[in-house]
Amino acid sequence: MNALFASVRYLKGVGPRREKLLQRLGIRDVYDLLWHIPRSYIDRTETVKIRNLPVGEVASITGVIETVRTSVSSRRITVIKAIVRDDSGVIPVVWFNQDYLKNVLKPGLQIFVRGKVNPGYGQAEMWAYDYDLIDKDKTAAEPGIDPVYPSTEGISQKVWRQIIRNALEEYAGIYPEIAPPGTKEKLGLLPARQAFWGIHFPARWEQQELSRRTLAFEELLLLQLAIRREHQSLRDPQVKGVKNIERDDLVSRVVRGLKFSLTGAQKRVIAEIFRDMEDERPMNRLIQGDVGSGKTIVAALAMAKAVSSGYQAALMAPTEILALQHYKTLKQVYPPDVRVEVLTGSITAKRRDEILTATAEGWNHILVGTHALIQENVVFKKLGLAVIDEQHRFGVSQRALLGQKGFRPDVLVMSATPIPRTLALTIYGDLDISTIDELPPGRLPVKTLALRESGRDKAYRFLLKQVKQGRQGYVVCPLIEESEKQDLTDATALYQRLQAGIFRDHTVGLLHGRMKPAEKDRVIEDFRRGKIDVLVSTTVVEVGVDIPNATVMIVESAERFGLSQLHQLRGRVGRGAEQAYCILLGNPRTDVGLERLKVMERTNDGFEIANEDLRLRGPGDIWGLKQHGLSELKLTNLWKDSDLLHITRDIAAQSVSLPDENRAIQQLLNKKYPPTENIAAN
């Protein structure tokens, strides 16, 4: 087993020079090499003659390179064009932004290419997805499925295949089976050894898919065991934390002062949180709910309970905009005797020192801030509750650092992005989960319309009509300034165009991430007070901007955004009593892009949207889950393999104890998921 973690240097075909190249890709030992999965495959069993290539479709050809030409487009994109000939004709094959290929592709070489056939200008051309230079000693007609690996300059695909083959021959047989005996057989899965061979060098596509599913099971089970290890340490009955016993009626006063009634879901979640807070064991709970479901007021009541019990509370948000929004909300919700302060990077040094001193002495009850809260000089006298908003934007280590500010404080995590429950149990396996699955009564669903860019004038005329009625609106762009690489609407140019054009009799504002915090605050405050009619913004408005009078949002280049992000953006409107509208402008070039916009038109349900986004894109892109292990999954399709998610979770949960006695499994766990300093242990 230890041999799996031996340096790749000593593997046949590697050596010191190639070891350094492999390290660029994070490959340090044999284990890493076995899990260096092909990014695609070259299937020589299905090639097409050049004269029969279907325009508009993906196809594969084999031929000889006649000429190679390199040019640079007006947008500074390197274009390499090779003329490839077979016995039926010729076709230009094009590669974009792959500068190194000019030293690889040479006239006279035999090449296999897979790509999309486009009409071109007068002659069809192929935009290459994958290619492979055919060895002189390998017959062009020789069928087979060859792996294509993620690479770095200096390692050819031929070398990759030989190195991986050497690793498989020597080490695949010693890879440990981590599932209980008989489990994989019941599921129709392969032994690990066969699965590694099948994923790297499949003889048939059916073998590749079964191998992929087997290794998906392996990596999911390892992740579930790691989560269970973390969860068990958090549930250690020996670990004692904060026990909240209210000394006054602060919570009741806050509830009585609300201008609205709590929903049934909010009351249920509050009861779950309070039950945790009254227990000696440290609370580690996630609140998730749709946009506008009222998570902030639930957190505010939890913090009120902590203050009422003689403790301090902290609320950490990912951006200054969101931190300031929370600060203003809490100041409105709490009576004057609850002292709330906000700590951001933009306050003066003198004011910062005053806040830090008052917090360290226990004078401040609640401190709101960004990641500035986890700096060493931020000290609490008696921190009892740490609330972390927008959890997916913070790493586990940052969450732990906030937890260290007190003696094992309770921790409450708020996620504004709804996550399918099964997935949430995996992502947040170390947390108990509460779901607010009910919106406040009387809230009108936002009406959403997807338009092609030809409908832009219609969209802006509608926004103008709303502005003339006294409403406000957002225009969201993906970029701040013009990009030479992507033809996206530029926020600064659009702001200038709208102010000088259709909205010349109204006030247009601009908001983006490169502005100084004080400048951002001023723009948002002007928008809140109605001094700005239309706010042109980048995605900085995705969270934390709450303007009830804003009834229209136009999203430019909407096909560039993911579903969950579009849903978050849409959540900025419809926060008042008036009907709100979201117009998505874009020309999606793919079926997936088109489907995303149709989903947005069809539903306002964040949980349904999360499921669709999971199906269309996978989890890492959606929730920024670098810290949760899901981004480490190389072969799992969480939509297609959702049954494996359930199965592996059950296997991990049914283990009588963690596999300490199985040294091989323990080594795999520690390699893939090193134990973290969790909050309870702090």
N, C-alpha and C positions, 0 to 999 in steps of 0.2 A: 504493500500500500504506500509506504513512504516513497517508493520509486516514482509514483505519480507526481510527487512534488519536487522531483529532482530537476535541476536546471536544464533548460532545453539545449544548452551549449554542448552537452555530452551525447545528445541524440545524433545518430548517424545522419550526415548531410547538413548539420547546422554549424557548429564551431563558433569561435569568438566573434567573427565579423557578422555572421548572420544572426547571432544572438542579439547583438545591438539593434539590428533592423527589426527583429521580432518584438523587442521591448518597446519599440515605438507604438506597437499595436496592443500593448499591455500583456504580451505573452512572455511569461517568465519561466514556466515549468511545463511539464508534459500534460498536466491537467488542463492548463490554459489552451494547449495545442489541440487536445481532443475536442474541446468545446469551441474551437475556432470554426464556426459553422459556415458552409458555403453560402454566399449571398445569392447565388443563382446557379443554374446548371446549363450546360450546352448539350442539347439533344441532337446528336448527329443522325438520329433515326428518321427525322422528318425535315429534309431540306427540299427547297423548291428551285427549279431552273429560273434564271434571271428573267427570261422572257415571259414566264408565267406568274411573276410576283403580283399579288393582289394589292392594289393601291388602297391605302387607308387601313391596312391590317398589319399585324406583326408576323414576320416570317423569317426563315433561316436560309442562308445560301452558303455555298462553298465555291471559291474561285481563286484566281491569281491576281495580286496587286499589280496594276500596270503603271500608275503614277500616283504620287502623293504631293499635295499642295497645302501649305499653311497660310492662313490669313487672319487678320484681326478685324472684327466688325466695328461699326461706329459706336457700339456700346462696350467696346473693349473686351469682347468675348473671343477667345482663340477658337478658330474654326479649322479643323483638319479634314480635308476631303481626299479620299482615295478612290481611284477608278478601279473597280473590280470586274474581272471578266471570267465567264465560264463558257462552255461550248455552245451556249444559246444566245449570249449577248453580254452587254456591259451595263453597269449601274454605278453612279457616284455613291459612296458611303461616307456619311458625315459624323464626326465626333465634335462635341462642344466642350470647351474649357478642360481639355486633357492634354496640356502642353507637352508632357513627356512622350506622348505617342509619336511625335515627329522623329524621335530617335529609335523608335521600335518598328514602325511600319515602313517597309522598304519595297521598292519594285522587285518583282520576281518571287516574292514570298507567297506561299499558299495560305489562305485564310478562311476561317469559318466565321460568319457574322450572323447575329440575330438582331433584328431591329424593326422599326415601323417604317413601312413604305409610304412616303408622302408624294403628292403630285409634283412638287418642285416647279421650276419655271421652264416649261417646255419639255422637260424630261423628268421622269420619276426619280427620286433619290431615297436612299435608306438612311434613317437616323439610328445609329448603332446603339443597342443596349449592351450587348456582350460580344466579345470576339475571342478567337483563339487562333494563334498561328500554328499551322499543322507541320509537325516534324517531317523531314524528308523521308524518314524511315517508317512513317505512319501513312498508310493508304488513305487518301481523301475519302474514299467510300466506306471506310471502316466504321460501322455503326457503334453507338455507345452513348452513355450519359456521363459527361465530365463535369466535375465541380468547378465553380469559379469562386475564388476566395477574396474577401476584403484584403487589400494588399497595400504595400508601401513601396516606394521606388527602390529598386535593387533586388526585388524578389519576383521572379516571373511565375506565372501560373504553373509552368512545368515543374519548377522547384517546389512550389507549394505542394503539389500533388505527391511528389516524391517524399518530402519531409513528413507529411501527414500519413502516408502509407507506411513509412518506417515506424512512426509512433504507434499506429494501430497494430502492426505486426508484433511489436515488442511489449505494448502495455495495455491494449484493449482488454485482454484476458484477465487482468488483475483488478479491473475497475469493480468496486464492491456493489453488491445488490443491497439497496437500503430499504426496500419494501419487505414486509413480513412474508415468509415463505408461502408460495402458492398464490399470492395476490395478483401478480402480473399474468400468470397463466389464466386465472379467472377472467381477467380483463382482455385477454387476447393480445397481450403485449409481448415484446421480445426481451431476451436477456440483454443487459447493457452492452455486452461485447458485440452482439449482432447488430444492435441499434446504431452503434458508432460506425461500424462498417457500412451499414445501409444508408446512413445520412451522408457520409463522405463519398462513397463509391457505389451508388445504387445500380443494380442491374436492370430494374424496372421501376416505373413511377409508383406502382403499388408498394414496392419495398421502401421507397423513399418516404412515402406518407406514413407507413406503419412505424418506421424508424423515428420519424419526426414526432409522432404521437407518443411513442415510448419514452423518448428523451424529454418531451414536455412533461410527462408524468414524473420522471426523475427530478427535474428541476423544480416542479411545483411541490413535490413531497419534501424536498430539502428546504424550500422556503417555508412551508407550513411547520416543519419541525423547528426551524429557527424562530418563527413567530411564537410557537408554543413555549420554547425555552424562555423567551422574553416575558410572555404572559405569566408563566409560573413564578418567575422572580418577582413580578409585580404583585402577585397574589400571595406572597409569602406571609403567613399569619404572624410571623415574628416581627415583621416590619410595621412599626407604629407611626402614625402621622398626626394630622390635626383633627381634633374632634370639636365640631362647632355646636355650641350651646348658646342660643340667642339670649341676650341680656336685656333687650328692649323690643319695641314694636316697629323698628325701622322697616322691615320687609312689608308689614301691613300698611304703613304710611305710604311707601312707594306705590304699592298696588292701588290704594285708594286715590292717589294723585294722578293715575294714568287717565288719559283722555279717551281711552278705548277699553274694551273688555278683552281679557285674555281668551284665546281660543282653547278648545278642549285639548288639542295636541300640546299647546304650550303648558297648560296646567299639568298634563301627564309627565312631560319632560322635566318640569320644575320639581315635581314630586320625586322623580328618580334621582335628580341631582341632590336635592336636600337629604334624601335617604343616605346617599354616599357621604355627604359632608358631615352627617351626624355619626358616622362610623369612624373608628380609630384608624382603620386602614386608609392609606392615601387614595383619594379619588383619581382615576385616570379615565375620563369619559369624553366621548366625541358627540357633539350635537351636529347633526346634519339636517338640512332642510332646503326647500326651494328658495329662489330669490324672493324676498319680501315676506317670508314666512314668520318673521319675528324672532330670530335667534338672538339679536342684540339685547332685547328686553329680558329674555331668559337669562342671559349672562349677567345683566345688570342686577337682577334679583338674587342670583347666586353670590355676586360680590357684596350686595347689601347684607346677606346672611353672614358672610365672613366678617364684615365690619361690625355687625350687631353682636358677633361672638367675641369681639376684642382683637380681631386680626386685621391685617392690611391685605389689599388685593392689587394685582397687576394685570393690565390688559395689553398684550403685544400684538400690533398689526403690521402688515408687510410694507405699507407705504405711509408717508406723512399725511396724504389726503385722507386715507381711511382712519388713521390715528386721530386726526383732528375732528373727523366726523363723529367718531365714538365719544371723544371728549365733550363735544357740544351736546350730544344726545344724553350723556350721563349727567351733565350739569342741569339739563332740563328735567330729568327724571328724579334726581335726588333732592331732598330738602337741603337748605343752606348749611345745616350742621355736618353734612358729609363733605369732607374736603377732597376734591378731585384736582389733580394736576396732570399736565401733559408734557412729556419729555421727547423732543425731536432734535434732529441735527441742526435745525435752523434758529434755535433760540440763542440769546446772548449768553456769554460765559457767566456773567453775574447772575442772571436769572436761573441758569442751570445750577449753579452752586447753591442758590437759595432753595431750589426744589430738592436737590440731593440731601441737603442738611435737614430739611423738614421731614423728608422721607425716612432718613436714618434715625431720627429722633422719635418717629412714630406719629408726628403731627399730621402728615398727609395720610388719609385713609386709602385712597386709590390713586395709582400712578398709571397713566396711559402713555404708550410710546411705540416707537418702531424697534428695530434691533438694538437701538441705543440702550434699551432696558437691560441687555445682557452684558454690558460693559462692566469691568471690574469695579469701577468706582460707584456703581449704583448699589446701595445697601439699604435693606429694609430692616426695621426693628423687629417686626413680627409678621412676616409674609405667610398668609394662610391659604390664599387661592391665587393661582396663576391661570389667566385666561389667554388663549392663543387663537387669534382669528386668522382665517385663511391658511389653515395648517399646511396645505400642499406647497406653500411658498417658503416654508421654513424647513430646514433640515432637522433630523432627529437630534443632532448634537446641539442645535440652538434651543430646541424645546427643553433639553436636559439642562442647559445652562441657566435658563429662566427658573427651572425647578430647584436649582442649587441656591437660589437667592433666599430660601427659607429652609426651615427644618422639615423636610418632606411635605411640602405644601400639597393641597389638592390641585389637580390640573384639569382644566376644562378646555377642550379644543373645539373650535367652530369651523366647519367647512361650508363655504357658500356654494360649492359645486356639488350638486347631488351625485351620489355614487351608488350604483346598483348594490343591494345589500350584501350579496355573496362576496362581491369584490371588496366592499368596505370591510368585511370581516377578515379579509386577507391583508388589505392595505393597513388597516388599523387594528391588527390582531392583538396589540398590547393595550387596547382601549375598549371599554364598554361603549356601546353605541345607543344613542337616543335619536329618534327621528321625528322632526316636526313635519307631519304629512298633511297639514291643513293650512290654508291661507286665510287671512282675516276676512270676515264677511263683507259683502258689498263691493269688493274690489273687482273692477271690470277687467277681463283678460285683454291683453294687448293684441290689436289686430295687425297681422303681419302680411306683407305683400312682397314677393320677389319679382323684380323687374330686370329685364336686360338693360344694358347701359343706354340703349336707344330711348328708354323711358325716363332718362334723367331729368329732362325739362319738366315732365309731368310731376315727378316727385318733388322738385323744388318749388313748383307753383303751389302744390298742396301745402308744403311747409310755410310758404309765404302767406297763404290764406289763414293758417292757424295762428301765425304771428300777428296778423292784422286783427284777429279775434282776442288778442291779449295773451296768447299762449307762448311758450318757448320751445326750442328744439335743439337737438344735437345733430352734428354731422361727424361721423367717425371715419378716419382714414388709417390705413395700415402703416404709413410712413410719415416721417417729419419733413424730410427734404427729398428732392428728386434723386432717384437711383438710376444709375446707368445700366444696371443689370436687370432690373425689373420694371415693367411699365405699370407702376401703381400710382394711384392718385396721391399727390403730395399735399400734406395738410397746410403747409405755409402758403403754397401757391393757390390752393383752393380758398383759403381764408381771404386772401387778397382779391381773388376773382369774385367771390360772393359779396364782399363788402363794396366793391366798385360796381357790381352788376345788379342782380335781382334784389339784393337787400340794401341798396344804397340809402334808402330812407330809414333803415333800422340799424341796430348795433350788432356787429359780429365780433365774437371773441375767439381767441386761440389758446389752446391748452395742449402742452406736450411734455414728455418726460425730461427734456433737457433744460426746461426752465428752472430757475432757482425756486426753492420751496416757498419763499415769501411771495414770489410772483405768482406761483400756482394758487396759493391761498387767496390772493387778491382777486384773481380771475374767477375762482369758484364763488367767492363771496359776492362779487358783482353779479354773477349769474343768479345766485340765490335771491338777491335783492331785486332782480328784474332789470338791472342796468344793462345786461346783455340779453339780446333776443335769441340769437343763434350762436351756439358754441361749437366751433370746429375743433376736434380733438383727435388725438391718437387713442390707443386703448387704455391710456392712463385713467379714463373715466370708467373702466370696467367695474371697479368696486369703489365704494365709499362716497359717491356723489349722489345726494338725495335731494332732488328739486321737484316737489309735488306739481309745480306749474308746467313742467316740461312734458309735452304730450306727443312729440314727434321725434323719432330718431331715423336718420338716413345713414346707412352703412355703405360706404364706397368699397369697391372691390371685395364684396362680401364673400366671394368664393374662396378668398385667401384665408378666411377664418375657420376654425373648427366649430362644431355645433355648440359645445358647451360654452365656448367664448362668446359666440353670437347670443346665446341665451343670457349670459351674464350682462352683456352690453344692453340687450333689450330690457333687462331689469332696471335700467336707469329711468325708463319712462313707465307711466302707469302707476305712479306712487301717490297720485291724488285721486279725486273723485271723478275727474273727467275721463272720457274715452281716450285711449292712447294708441299710437300707431308706430309700427316699425317697418321701414321700407329698405329692402336689401337690394342694392344695385350690383350687378356683376354679370359677366359672361363666362360661366363655368365651361371649361374645356374638357372636363371628364364627367363620366356618369356619376362618380362619387360626389363631385362638386355640385352637380345638379340635384342629386338626391338630398344632400345636406340642406339646400335651400327649400326644397319641398317639405322636409320634416319641420323646418321652422314655420312654414305657412300653416302646417297641419295642427301643431300642438303647442301649448304653453307649459306643458308638464315637464319640469326639469328632470324628473326621474326617467321618463320615457325618452327624453332627449339624451340623457346620459347613456342609456342602453343603446340608442342608435349610434352615438358617437363611439362607443366601445366597439360596436359591430363594424363601423366604417374605418376607424383609425387606430384602435388599440389604446391601452391605458396611459402609456408613458407620455404621449403627445397631449392627452387631455388634461391630466391632473398634475403634470410636472413631478412625477413620482420617483425622481432619482433616488430619494432617500428611503424608499419603501421596499426595495428589492424587486419590484415588478419590472423596472427598467432593465434589470439584470437577466430577465427571462429571454433566452435567445430563440426558443422554438415554440413557445406557447402562444396560441391564438386564443385569447380569453373569451372570445365569443364562441368559436368553434369547439374549444376544449373546456367549456364551462362545467361539463360533467366531471372532468378530472379535478377541477377546483373543489367541487363538493367531495369527491372521493378521497383526495389527498388530505383534505381538512379533517375528514372523519377518521382516517388512519392515524393522523397525528394526535387527534383528541383521544383516541382509544388506547394509545400507548399507556401502559401502566405507569411508566416513568420515562424520563428522557433517556435516550440511548447512551448513557455514560459508559456502560459496560462494552459497548461496541466502538472500539477505538477508531475503526475505519470510518464509521458514520460521523463520529465526533470530529475527525480530521477534515472531512468534507464540509461539515457545518462551519468549522472555524475558518476554513479557507474561503468559503463563499460568503458567509455572514459572520464576521468576527463579533463576539459579544460586545454590546454597547453598555456604557454607563447609563443605565436607565434611571428615570426620575425617582422611583421608589427607593432605589439603593442610595440615592443622594440624600 
